[in-house]
Amino acid sequence: MTETILRDELPAHFDGTYKMKGVLNTIRSSFENVEPSSTRWVSEVEFKFTGLMKIIAYFMKDDFKKQSEIIMSNFKKFVEL
């Protein structure tokens, strides 16, 4: 897998792509202060598939959403320690 950082403007934004054979995953993250001790994280995730991965992805689309939610939940737990 190849990660490419598209925008590194932390603490407000971080965007990147993750590429492997048949899959291009683009993630756009923004962080917004809501209160002094609270931050809203908005993550826009886009998957593009080619070849055989198009067929596999069709049957696994719910799994991609669940995995993104798990990653966000784990990150939330980490930063709230």
N, C-alpha and C positions, 0 to 999 in steps of 0.2 A: 504494500500500500504506500502511496506517495501522498504526503500532506503538503499543501501549498497554502501559505498564509496570504490572504488577499488584502486584509486590512487589520492592522494592529494599532488600535487607538484606545487601548485600555486606559482608564477604567470604563469608558463608555461603549466601545464597540470592539468586536473581534469576529472576523469572517475568515473562512477557510474552505478549501476543497480537499476531498479525500478520494483518491482515484486508485482503482484496481481494475483488472481485466473485466470488462463488461459493466462496470459501475462507476459513476461519477456522483459523489455526494457533496453538495454545497450547503454549508451552514453559515447563517448570518445571526450573530448574537449581539444584542444590545442590552445594556444595563442602565437602569434609571433609579435614582434615589427617590423613594417614596416617603420615607421618614428618616430621621437620623440613624436609626438602627434597622432599616428595612430597605431592601433593593428588589426591584422587579427585573426579572431576566426574561427577555423575549427571544425565543429561538425560532428562526425560520429555517426549515430543513427541506431540501429538494434532492430527489434522487433521479438520475437519468440512467437508463439501462440500454445496452446494446446486445445483439446476438441472443444466445440462449438465456442470458440473464433476464431478458424481457419476459419470457415465459415463466421463469421461476418467480420473478418479482410479482407477477400478476396473482399468483396463488399465495404469496407471502406478504401482501401489502399491510395487513393488520399487524404482522410481526415487526415490521419496520417502525410503525407508530409506537408499539409497546416498548421496543428497545430504546427509542428516543425518550420516552417517558421515564424509563428506568435510569438512563444516564442522567437526566435532569434531576431526578429524585436523589440519586447518589451524590451528585454535586452539591445539592442543597444540604444534605446531611453533613457533608465534609465542611462546608463553610460555616455551618452553625455550631460546630464543636466549640 
